[in-house]
Amino acid sequence: MIPQDDNPAIFFSDTSPTEDAITPQVLSTVDPSTAKLKLIAYGNVSLAIIALGITGNLINLMVLTRSNLRGVTFTYLTWLATSDLLVLSVGVFSVMRLHDSQPRNYAAALYYAHADLPLVNTLMASSIFLVVAVTVDRYCAVCRPTRYREFHNARRARVVIPLVYVAAVFLYVPMIFRKRPVLVWDNLVNQTMYVSFENVSVSRHPAFKVYVMVREALVRIGPVLVVLVLNTIIIFTFRNLIRKRKELANGTVYDTKRLTRERRLVVLLVAIVIMFCVCMTPAAILSVLNNDDLESNYGFQVFRAIANDMEMANFAVNFYVYCLCSSDIRRTLMRLFRCSRTSSKGGVFDLTSSVGANTRL
């Protein structure tokens, strides 16, 4: 979760002796150790993650849109890469805010007050929901093969994908009103500037607090549990399937190749589960703990920095996990960059049947 309560080092008083003036007042200063932490976590680590992720997701889109990678699952993965790319691109502006290097003009304050948090968190939510959609698709393929055709088809994907984005937007519309641009005086540079501050009449309202709890349960806690449970079921189902096929196999090359492909898919599923749960669980905990009263707690600041960098990494490493675990994607990538000697007449990898889905991703 992108932090929603980071206050800048400039503070103000609403008490003004004249009609249009604001009396500047330094209420507190940012602790040097906290400032250094933010610089390292958000100025160095986050930017490195973003650069790595944007590069990976651009390549991912180039690979996933090749004609030899088609089918409903690859459609989900293509939109997942799109959401991840947008998260990382917009995240650059959030990182600027997190270590107080954002512009201080009115236009920037307006963006950070009403668009920054809603936009980046909406895109994060869409990516998370797409991971859930892919997980449900795989679950139906493996554990509900008799109903697989009902769930795994292009028509359903054309409905699910737009609904994912609509749901994400709907969940974060109230965030538009959480902050407001405010004119302040900076004693260090001796000039006025605009920054975004909490609109306490909104953020401290009981209804808004209930909304935050429900939203975080739907966006972070719920998806982690769904992905963990369903993928665990998938993995154990695969293990049983492989064991049964070993017992029935006659030692043919075909059987060996099929079992090898199925093992690769199990490895990919394990990697996705570990990556998603490890990266998203701290953010889910942070969403419960996040409180203005902890702003001065250095230990909490460390945890928040780690949680946010790990969550950002979740949107950056998908491509590298797919390349590591999916031979189809590796071959397509090699062919794309003319590094493979594979014939241009190579087969088409289609995920339109439960058998294909069970053996390839």
Legacy VTK file of the C-alpha trace (Angstrom):
# vtk DataFile Version 3.0
C-alpha trace
ASCII
DATASET POLYDATA
POINTS 361 float
0.000 0.000 0.000
1.344 3.400 -0.935
1.519 5.358 2.355
-1.352 7.764 2.791
-0.220 9.774 5.776
3.285 10.982 4.966
3.469 14.593 6.095
6.119 16.876 4.609
8.646 18.775 6.661
6.639 22.003 6.239
3.689 22.723 8.483
1.235 25.570 8.743
-1.281 27.318 10.929
-4.774 28.211 9.726
-4.753 31.281 11.952
-4.246 34.377 9.789
-4.213 38.038 10.880
-5.294 39.279 7.458
-7.869 38.088 4.973
-5.496 36.371 2.521
-2.411 35.698 4.625
-1.299 32.518 6.309
0.799 32.778 9.427
3.691 30.328 9.038
4.476 28.154 11.993
7.004 25.334 12.224
5.252 22.758 14.345
7.833 19.987 14.056
10.720 18.799 11.943
11.463 15.526 10.240
13.869 13.374 12.250
17.220 13.089 10.386
17.250 9.299 10.691
13.724 9.120 9.260
14.696 11.442 6.420
17.699 9.239 5.619
15.524 6.130 5.756
13.054 7.636 3.296
15.856 8.677 0.965
17.274 5.153 0.893
13.945 3.317 0.739
12.095 5.591 -1.661
14.850 7.557 -3.367
17.186 4.653 -4.109
15.595 1.238 -3.626
12.150 2.135 -4.994
13.577 3.827 -8.076
15.772 0.794 -8.794
12.744 -1.500 -8.447
10.701 0.756 -10.733
13.412 0.868 -13.405
13.810 -2.911 -13.298
10.050 -3.425 -13.360
9.302 -1.045 -16.235
11.977 -2.737 -18.341
10.673 -6.199 -17.490
7.025 -5.374 -18.113
7.757 -3.714 -21.464
9.555 -6.875 -22.567
6.742 -8.933 -21.051
4.155 -7.142 -23.200
6.291 -7.652 -26.300
6.459 -11.376 -25.548
2.857 -11.959 -24.466
1.418 -10.248 -27.545
3.247 -12.575 -29.962
0.973 -14.673 -32.162
2.340 -17.953 -30.811
1.227 -17.117 -27.266
-2.517 -17.012 -27.387
-5.401 -18.141 -25.255
-7.384 -16.851 -22.315
-4.615 -17.270 -19.756
-2.161 -15.247 -21.812
-4.862 -12.583 -22.216
-5.040 -12.266 -18.432
-1.252 -12.173 -18.190
-1.068 -9.451 -20.854
-3.445 -7.211 -18.934
-1.597 -8.039 -15.717
1.637 -6.829 -17.314
-0.182 -3.699 -18.499
-1.433 -2.915 -14.998
1.987 -3.580 -13.490
3.617 -1.269 -16.035
1.132 1.504 -15.241
1.613 1.007 -11.482
5.355 1.430 -11.811
5.086 4.409 -14.173
2.683 6.309 -11.919
4.643 5.124 -8.881
7.509 7.421 -9.856
5.403 10.414 -8.796
4.427 8.714 -5.532
8.080 8.024 -4.762
8.842 11.717 -5.291
6.223 12.526 -2.659
7.509 9.922 -0.247
10.932 11.521 0.062
9.623 15.089 -0.296
11.115 15.896 -3.706
7.842 16.640 -5.493
7.186 20.084 -7.059
5.594 22.603 -4.686
3.347 24.467 -7.137
-0.448 24.463 -7.151
-0.821 22.028 -10.063
1.415 19.474 -8.340
-0.359 19.942 -5.002
-3.698 19.439 -6.761
-2.431 16.205 -8.321
-1.010 14.876 -5.058
-4.153 15.838 -3.152
-6.753 14.336 -5.479
-5.092 12.005 -8.011
-1.854 10.479 -6.699
-3.188 8.032 -4.123
-6.431 7.128 -5.951
-4.619 6.524 -9.249
-1.668 4.440 -8.076
-3.768 2.383 -5.649
-6.469 1.797 -8.285
-3.850 0.399 -10.640
-2.390 -1.722 -7.832
-5.853 -3.086 -7.058
-6.452 -3.950 -10.724
-3.184 -5.895 -10.813
-4.045 -7.739 -7.610
-7.530 -8.621 -8.884
-6.035 -9.913 -12.151
-3.738 -12.212 -10.161
-6.850 -13.533 -8.422
-8.566 -13.976 -11.814
-5.612 -15.981 -13.153
-5.602 -18.072 -9.982
-9.323 -18.845 -10.291
-8.807 -19.717 -13.965
-6.010 -22.163 -13.081
-8.061 -23.588 -10.208
-10.971 -24.348 -12.550
-8.600 -25.921 -15.079
-7.007 -28.255 -12.562
-9.606 -28.880 -9.881
-12.875 -28.419 -11.796
-12.072 -29.807 -15.256
-15.702 -30.715 -16.005
-16.682 -27.030 -15.756
-13.477 -25.693 -17.295
-15.017 -24.666 -20.609
-17.646 -22.702 -18.730
-15.039 -20.516 -17.028
-12.123 -20.582 -19.473
-13.278 -18.780 -22.617
-12.644 -15.473 -24.357
-16.169 -14.227 -23.761
-15.844 -14.536 -20.002
-12.405 -12.902 -20.082
-13.872 -9.928 -21.987
-16.312 -9.505 -19.100
-13.964 -10.197 -16.185
-11.119 -7.888 -17.250
-13.230 -4.697 -17.572
-14.997 -5.569 -14.298
-11.604 -5.776 -12.584
-10.794 -2.197 -13.563
-14.294 -0.901 -12.779
-14.168 -2.496 -9.315
-10.716 -1.033 -8.659
-11.850 2.473 -9.660
-15.006 2.187 -7.572
-13.062 1.167 -4.461
-10.781 4.215 -4.600
-13.169 7.008 -5.613
-13.541 8.170 -1.962
-9.760 8.679 -1.798
-10.148 11.663 -4.131
-11.510 13.666 -1.210
-9.018 12.591 1.459
-6.517 15.424 0.882
-6.536 19.040 -0.249
-3.941 21.499 -1.618
-2.832 24.091 0.955
-0.702 27.233 0.658
2.151 27.201 3.204
5.239 29.240 4.062
8.687 27.645 3.975
11.115 29.403 6.314
14.114 27.646 4.757
13.709 29.202 1.308
11.638 32.173 2.483
8.717 31.698 0.110
5.192 30.342 -0.102
4.388 27.051 -1.800
1.579 24.551 -2.169
1.481 21.097 -0.598
-1.222 18.481 -0.071
-2.558 17.889 3.442
-5.091 15.622 5.036
-8.670 16.813 4.806
-9.413 15.804 8.388
-13.142 16.391 8.014
-13.087 13.440 5.607
-10.239 11.218 6.821
-11.364 11.232 10.469
-15.036 10.682 9.756
-16.275 7.330 11.172
-17.791 6.349 7.823
-14.469 6.911 6.073
-12.659 4.747 8.629
-15.133 1.935 8.003
-14.608 2.368 4.260
-10.821 2.048 4.690
-11.176 -1.184 6.669
-13.565 -2.729 4.123
-11.420 -1.594 1.197
-8.198 -3.026 2.614
-9.922 -6.324 3.363
-11.096 -6.529 -0.255
-7.900 -5.319 -1.908
-5.097 -6.782 0.183
-6.082 -9.206 2.919
-8.726 -11.083 0.906
-6.662 -11.589 -2.275
-3.653 -12.862 -0.307
-5.844 -15.491 1.349
-7.584 -16.456 -1.915
-4.326 -16.810 -3.849
-2.677 -18.745 -1.025
-5.566 -21.186 -0.531
-6.402 -21.809 -4.203
-2.800 -22.216 -5.317
-2.114 -24.570 -2.428
-5.055 -26.695 -3.590
-3.778 -26.534 -7.184
-0.285 -27.609 -6.181
-1.486 -30.596 -4.157
-3.884 -31.594 -6.948
-1.003 -31.482 -9.424
1.174 -33.594 -7.159
-1.555 -36.229 -6.960
-2.061 -36.067 -10.727
1.643 -36.512 -11.411
1.852 -39.432 -8.992
-1.114 -41.180 -10.634
0.263 -40.627 -14.127
3.625 -42.006 -13.051
1.858 -45.154 -11.879
-0.036 -45.464 -15.176
2.776 -44.357 -17.491
4.585 -46.894 -19.616
7.867 -44.987 -19.606
7.252 -43.485 -23.044
8.905 -40.257 -24.170
5.483 -38.629 -24.476
4.622 -39.415 -20.874
7.998 -38.162 -19.663
7.662 -34.877 -21.540
4.158 -34.326 -20.238
5.230 -34.935 -16.651
8.160 -32.551 -17.130
5.851 -29.780 -18.367
3.513 -30.356 -15.450
6.398 -30.098 -13.000
7.359 -26.760 -14.573
3.841 -25.470 -14.055
3.914 -26.578 -10.417
7.189 -24.694 -9.996
5.630 -21.599 -11.594
2.599 -21.797 -9.309
4.810 -22.195 -6.242
6.861 -19.182 -7.338
3.729 -17.074 -7.858
2.339 -18.047 -4.458
5.578 -17.288 -2.645
6.172 -14.015 -4.492
2.622 -12.733 -4.081
2.196 -13.711 -0.440
5.663 -12.606 0.686
5.398 -9.268 -1.112
1.776 -8.494 -0.243
1.460 -9.757 3.345
3.521 -6.893 4.888
1.378 -4.389 2.966
-1.766 -6.056 4.295
-0.417 -5.798 7.860
0.561 -2.183 7.209
-2.965 -1.353 6.098
-4.196 -2.457 9.531
-1.450 -0.735 11.551
-1.223 2.521 9.563
-2.042 5.380 11.924
-1.115 9.046 12.352
-0.005 8.307 15.911
2.821 6.110 14.573
4.319 8.782 12.322
7.049 9.567 14.868
7.820 5.888 15.537
11.058 5.032 13.734
10.439 1.286 13.933
7.093 1.738 12.215
8.724 3.891 9.533
11.242 1.101 8.853
8.466 -1.486 8.586
6.430 0.778 6.306
9.412 1.393 4.018
10.094 -2.345 3.751
6.405 -3.135 3.172
6.056 -0.541 0.430
9.245 -1.578 -1.356
8.195 -5.230 -1.205
4.755 -4.392 -2.564
6.325 -2.370 -5.374
8.595 -5.330 -6.136
5.527 -7.524 -6.574
4.566 -5.460 -9.619
8.113 -5.489 -10.980
9.245 -9.116 -10.937
6.401 -10.987 -12.671
8.219 -11.054 -16.003
11.371 -12.471 -14.447
9.394 -15.177 -12.644
7.612 -16.157 -15.865
10.911 -16.327 -17.752
12.429 -18.445 -15.021
9.550 -20.916 -14.878
7.861 -20.933 -18.325
9.726 -22.514 -21.225
7.145 -21.193 -23.710
7.797 -17.604 -22.672
11.560 -18.152 -22.705
11.446 -19.558 -26.228
9.265 -16.700 -27.424
11.609 -14.176 -25.828
14.617 -15.780 -27.479
12.853 -15.825 -30.823
11.808 -12.214 -30.397
15.396 -11.088 -29.983
16.697 -13.526 -32.610
18.724 -15.437 -30.069
17.141 -18.787 -30.784
17.837 -21.282 -33.568
14.305 -22.575 -33.295
12.581 -22.791 -36.628
10.114 -20.044 -37.434
7.623 -22.842 -37.993
7.450 -23.563 -34.289
4.131 -24.617 -32.820
1.464 -22.339 -31.426
0.950 -22.556 -27.672
-2.788 -22.388 -27.139
-4.511 -22.619 -23.763
-7.993 -23.391 -25.012
-8.450 -26.795 -23.431
-8.149 -28.141 -19.942
-5.434 -30.547 -21.100
-3.344 -27.743 -22.546
-3.935 -25.657 -19.463
-2.824 -28.503 -17.273
0.484 -28.775 -19.080
1.378 -25.271 -20.215
1.248 -21.682 -19.014
LINES 1 362
361 0 1 2 3 4 5 6 7 8 9 10 11 12 13 14 15 16 17 18 19 20 21 22 23 24 25 26 27 28 29 30 31 32 33 34 35 36 37 38 39 40 41 42 43 44 45 46 47 48 49 50 51 52 53 54 55 56 57 58 59 60 61 62 63 64 65 66 67 68 69 70 71 72 73 74 75 76 77 78 79 80 81 82 83 84 85 86 87 88 89 90 91 92 93 94 95 96 97 98 99 100 101 102 103 104 105 106 107 108 109 110 111 112 113 114 115 116 117 118 119 120 121 122 123 124 125 126 127 128 129 130 131 132 133 134 135 136 137 138 139 140 141 142 143 144 145 146 147 148 149 150 151 152 153 154 155 156 157 158 159 160 161 162 163 164 165 166 167 168 169 170 171 172 173 174 175 176 177 178 179 180 181 182 183 184 185 186 187 188 189 190 191 192 193 194 195 196 197 198 199 200 201 202 203 204 205 206 207 208 209 210 211 212 213 214 215 216 217 218 219 220 221 222 223 224 225 226 227 228 229 230 231 232 233 234 235 236 237 238 239 240 241 242 243 244 245 246 247 248 249 250 251 252 253 254 255 256 257 258 259 260 261 262 263 264 265 266 267 268 269 270 271 272 273 274 275 276 277 278 279 280 281 282 283 284 285 286 287 288 289 290 291 292 293 294 295 296 297 298 299 300 301 302 303 304 305 306 307 308 309 310 311 312 313 314 315 316 317 318 319 320 321 322 323 324 325 326 327 328 329 330 331 332 333 334 335 336 337 338 339 340 341 342 343 344 345 346 347 348 349 350 351 352 353 354 355 356 357 358 359 360
